[in-house]
Amino acid sequence: MPQRLDGSWCFQINLKIEKYNIKIRFKIFGRTKGFILSLFLKETAMKNNKITTLTINPSLDKSTNFTGLVAEQKIRCGVPRYDAGGGGINVSKAIAKLGGNSTCIFTSGGSTGEMLEQLLEEQKMENIVIKTKNWTRENFIAFENSSKSQYRFGFPGNEFSATEKQQILQSIKSVATDYLVISGSLNEGLETDFYQKIAAIAKQSNIKVVVDTSGEALQKVLETGVYLIKPNIGELAKLIGVDHLELAEVETAAKELIRNGSAEIVVVSLGADGAILISKDETHLVKAPKVEKKSTVGAGDSMVGGMVWALSQNKTLKEVIEIGVCCGTAATMNDGTQLFKKEDVMRLLDEMQK
């Protein structure tokens, strides 16, 4: 029964009765507040949300600001901010900011994992938690006030046991959804074909798989074939076995992947220049709006979240990439790991479509 930061104690029981999931949450308030037992019942049909995200290597993101980076000297930092991080978690948070719903599957271990769960619970997101023996990793982001430079320190995720790996695979077998977003890096010691196994399981249930990862893990998953991938231009070059690609060559390279069944849609991130979406029959290049950039943390995940939300709303592919680019751009307008504000996305989208 984990203790929350407000001194209360909270535990939850999940029951499955015929076609319904019944979630019962007990919360006991302690200290000077006396003891109150609160009971919440939440009933959801077995048919899950249209979108499910998977984060096997989540993080507790800690961000702060400071002035002056001098070796061997103590650096005074501002009050830290804590956020639940990791590819799929950020995608789910982005979808929620747009008013959508998703089911967020993630691993959690140790005290960092408990804090991660608490942060997501406070955002009232639908979660499936896979408990692990090893602790959830932390990431550290620091913004230097004078130079406006951002320093990002990422740590590797701890290894899984054989049982924990099986639990992750089983969670995909039991989920009912239209879209599965597999996003983020692999944990230490995890086989590079692990995402490929997940994609194969999802495809057996006719789930559209969206993958946002890189390196050999992405290479492997394309052997199975997925619905959508989001490489940058350098990653796309590696996927087709060349050293470099010019912008004019991106469409041809992407269509090579589409023809061989690696993906149905290829979205190539161009960084500050925007992105290009390529399908069998359509190509849409969208330039990123010009904004004052404060942080790039979560921009790529925001873009994916915006695109998948738009797909679930049956938007056209042109609208899908426009919304994605506006979400990614809006995320850069905020400090730390806050992702974007919906009002910024709507304003940028309105300006773009005029």
N, C-alpha and C positions, 0 to 999 in steps of 0.2 A: 504494500500500500504506500505509494510514493508521497512524500511531503512536498507541498507546493511552496513557492516563495513567500506567499502570504501567511504561512503558518498553518494552513489547513491541510487536511489529509483527503486524498481522493482515490477511489478505486472504481473499477468498471467491470460489469458482467455482461457478456454477450450470449444471447440465447437464440437458437434457430428453431422456430416452430412452424412446421409445414412450409408455406410459401413466404413467410416473413422472417426478417431479422429483427429481434427485439434487443435494443441496447438499453441497459439499466446502469445509470451512473449514480453512485453514492458519493456525497461530499460532506465531510464532517468539519465544521469550523471550530478551531480551538483557541487557546489563550484567553484573552479578556472578553472575547465575543460569546463565551458560553459554548454549548454544544448544540448544534442544530443538524439534524439529519435531513438532507434534501434528496429527493428521489426524482429522477428525470427519466421519462420513457420516450424513446424515439423508435418509431416503427418505419422500416423501409422495405419496399418490395425486394425480392431476391434479384430482380433485374437491376443491375447496378447502373451508375451514371454512364452517359455516352462515352466519356473519356476516363481512362485509367492511366496513371503515371507510375512508373517504377523507378525507385532510387535505391540501388543496392549499396552505394557508397555516399550516404548523406554526410552533412557536416553541421556542426554548430559554429556559425560564423560570428566572429567578434570583430567589430570595427570601431575605430577611434580616430582622433586627429592629433597632430602635434606640430611644433615649430622647431625647425633645425635638426638636421641629422648629422651628429658628430660622433665618430668612433670613440669608444672607451668612456664616453660620458653618459650619465643617466638622462634618458629622454622622458620629459614630462608629457603625459598623454591626457586627453580629455576623458570624460566619463564614457565608458564603452557601451556600445549597443550590441545586443544579441539578436540574431535572426536564425531561423531554420533554413539551412542551405542544402545544396546538392541539386543536380540537374532536374530530375523529375519533380522534386518538391517545389523548386522555383517555378516550374511550368504550371503546377497546380495552383500556386499562389497567383500567378498571372491570370489564369482562367477565372479564379475567384474575383479578382479585381475587375474583370470585365462583366461580372454578374453571372458567370457560368458555374457549373458544378463538375467536380471530378472526384474519383476515388484515388487516393494517394497511398501507394504501397511503398514502404521503406523499412530498412533494417534499423535496429536501435539497441545499443548496449551501454552499460555503465551509467554514471551520473550525467555525462554529456548527452547520452541518449534520452534519459529521463527529461532533461531540460528541453531537448529538441521536441519530444512528444508534448510537453506542456505548452510550448510556443505554438504548435500546430493546433492543439486543442482550443487555445484561446481564439484562434481564427476560425473555429467551428468548421474545420474541413473534415470530410469523410476519410478516415484513415484505416489502413490495414497494417499493423505493426508486426514485424518479424523480429523477435528477440534474439540477440546474439550474446555470446559470452564475452567477446572482446569489446572494448569501448568504442563508441562512435568517435570519429576524428573531429578535430577542430581546425578551422581556418582563421587567419588573422589578416585584416585589411587596415592599413593606416594611411591617412591623408595628411600630407605636409602642407601646412597653411600658406607658407610664403611662396613656394614654387608651384603650388597647385598640383603637385605630383602625387600619384597614388602607388602605394607599395602593397603587393598582394602575396601572402605567404600561404601556400597550400601544403597540406600534409597528407601522406598516403593513408588509405583505409586499411584497417587491420584484417587479418585473414579470417575466413569462415571455416567452420568444421564441415565435415561431409553431411551431417544432419541439417545444418543451417542452409547449405546449398540446396538440398532437396526441398526444404521448406519454401525457398524462394521459387523454385520451379513449380511446386505444387500450388502456390498462390496464383500463378498464371492459369493453371489448369482449371481452377475453380471460379475464376472471375468471368462475369458476363458484361461485355462492353463492346462498343463499336470501334474505338480507337485505343491503342496501347502505345504510350510514349515511353520509350526506353532512352534514358538520358543520363549522361555523366560518365565518369571514369570507372574502371574496374579496381577492385580491392587488390592488395598485395597477395600474390600467390594464386590468384584466380585465373583459370584457363582462358585464353584469348577467344575461345569459341563459346563462352558462356552466354553472351548475348544472342549468338546464333541459335543456341538451344531454346532460349526463351522465345525468339521470333518464330521458330518452327512450331512450338506449342501453340502460340497465338494464332498462327495461320491455319492450323487445324480447326479452329473455331471460327474461321472467316473474320478474324479481327484485323483491322487495318493497322499495321505496325509503322510507327514513326520513330526513327532512330537519330539521335544526336550524340555521337561519340566520335572517336578518331582512331587513327593507327590501325593495328592489326585487328582489333575488335570490330572496327567498321568493315575492314576487308572481309572478315569471316562472315559477318551477318549478311553481306551482299551476295554471298554464295547461295543463301536461302531465298533471298529476294524479299523486299519490304515495300511498303506503300510510299513512304517519303523519307528522304535523307536531307541533312543540311550541312554539307561540308563547306569550308571556305575554299577559295580558289586554289590555294596550295595543296589542300587535302584532295581536291578533285583531280589535280594533276597526278598525284600519287596513285589514285584509284585507277587511272587509265594507263599508268606506267610511263609517264613522261616527267621531265624535270621541272617544266615551267609551262604556264598557260597565259596567254594574253586574253583580255576581256572578249575580244572578237572570236576566240576559240572556245569559249565556255559552253555555248549552246551545242556545238558539235560534240564536245566531250561528254556533256550530260546525256545527250541522245544516244550515245554509244552505250551508256549504262542502262538506259531505258530499253533499248533494243535487245540487250542480252538478258533482260529480266531481273536486273539487280534492284531496280526501283521503278515505281510508276511516276513519281514526281521527284525532281531534284531541285532543291533550293540552294543556290550558291550565295553565301554571305560575302559581301564586298566591303565589310567594315563600315567606315564612315561614308562610303560611296553608295551604300544601300544593299540591294540584293537582286538576284535574277531567278525567277521561277521557270522551270522548263518541264513540260509534260510531252506526251506523244504528239499532241496537236496544238499546243499553245506555248508561247514564250512571252514573259512579261518582265521587263526591267524597271525597277522602281528605285529612284534615287532617294537617299535619306534626307529628311528636312534638316536645315541648318539650325542648330541649337547650341546653347552654352553647355559644354560637357563637364559634369562633375565626377562621375564614376562610370566605369564600364562593367562593374560587377552585375551579373544577372541579365545583361542586355541580350545575349544570345538565347537564354532560356525564356526571356520575355517575348522574344520574336517567335519562338516555337509555340509558346502558350497562346499567343495571339492567332497564329495560323491554325492551330488545331481547334481552338474555339470557333474560328470562322468556318472551318470545314464542318464542324458539328452543327452549325447554323445554316448549312447548305448555301454558303456564299459562293460566288464565282471564284475561279482561280485568280483572277485579277484582284478581286477584293481581298482574297486570302493573303496575297503577298503585300498588298498595301497596308492591311491591318497589322501584319507581322512586322513590317519595317517601322510603322509608327509606334508599336509597342516597344520594340528594341531601342528606338531613338529616345522615346520618352523615359526609358529606364536610365539613360545616361544623364538625365537632367536632375537626378536625385543623388544625395550623398550616400555613402556606405552601401548597404545591401537591401535597400528598401524597394527595389524594382521600380515600377512606374505608378503614376497617378492616372486614373481613368480619364479625368478631365483633360489632361495633357494629350492623351492618345486621341480623344475625340476632336480636340482643337487641331492637332497636326493632320488628322485624317480629313477634316473638313477643308483645310487649306490645300492639301494634296489633291483633292478631288474637284476643286474649283476650276 
